[in-house]
């Protein structure tokens, strides 16, 4: 971590409610440095024009915060603090009106992360939602797009995991301090992301997740991205909040259509009605953003090299779960023949068994 004289005071001010980019800029202009602002008297602070309540709160909390200790704790966890004045601060994020004054980063931000897509959706993802997320994220990662998400259950988790499996980069934005992983069951995933990407938060260490922090977090998700992809969402929820932030920040909004009967597609279908770009393939995203396509990395597997029975079976299977009994009815083959050929097709990566003798068609790399 590049340590400047003022850094520990930037970090310390993040523990004081109400001190964001604008007020910290005001203090720095008035006092010449945040160090002088931190040690200023009440009378001097009143001369800045700050609200008396804000100043009173700051003075009551200041003596409880030890700037040197703040730096020591970050070094202990190998966390870097990046201020808005640092050249390392993400350029895309700096464009938004309410960007954080300080970002805490565990892992490493790279220049290539400026080429990124946020992928969000419901925590209660369906098989369809997970399958679509895997397909889109895999192809985006193979085209060197960094995947940003929020480490939540459901679509977020699938997006992070798929990016890592494709040896791509992924960034997770926290709604807490970086020493607190939420949900806890994603602790292992968080460690993997930290090794091959970064964990990011605007909150200092020890801050626990609160309901109001999640919508605030979502403005960073969209702010760091070229566009936001919503895979599955109900009529309300965090994914739609992220989409609204994206519109305010002049980012592209992409949405995956779903069944009109599914409550978890009502949000995405409505976004499409309102003008979001309909996404049925990763190329829809790359073309909209005018990004180059690496055609040699990821392609749909063709059926040309399958034997006749395998071709009959796979043509009867779609991208939604299908029970083996239905496959037998569709193909008019007996269950023993279907079962043996499904095993071969699984080994070839053409179908996936998702449990209880239900199968789906899938795609993979050649």
QUIURQUI-V816239 format. One record per helix or strand of 3 or more residues. SS is the DSSP state (A for helix, B for strand). FROM is the first residue (numbers start at 1). LEN is the number of residues. If there is no record, write none. Layout:
SS/FROM/LEN + SS/FROM/LEN
//
This chain:
A/7/7 + A/21/11 + A/34/5 + A/42/5 + A/52/11 + A/67/10 + B/80/4 + A/91/4 + B/102/6 + A/111/4 + B/116/5 + A/127/16 + B/146/4 + A/155/11 + B/170/4 + A/184/13 + B/198/4 + A/211/13 + B/227/4 + A/238/11 + B/252/4 + A/263/11 + A/282/7 + A/308/8 + A/324/8 + A/335/13 + B/351/5 + B/358/4
//
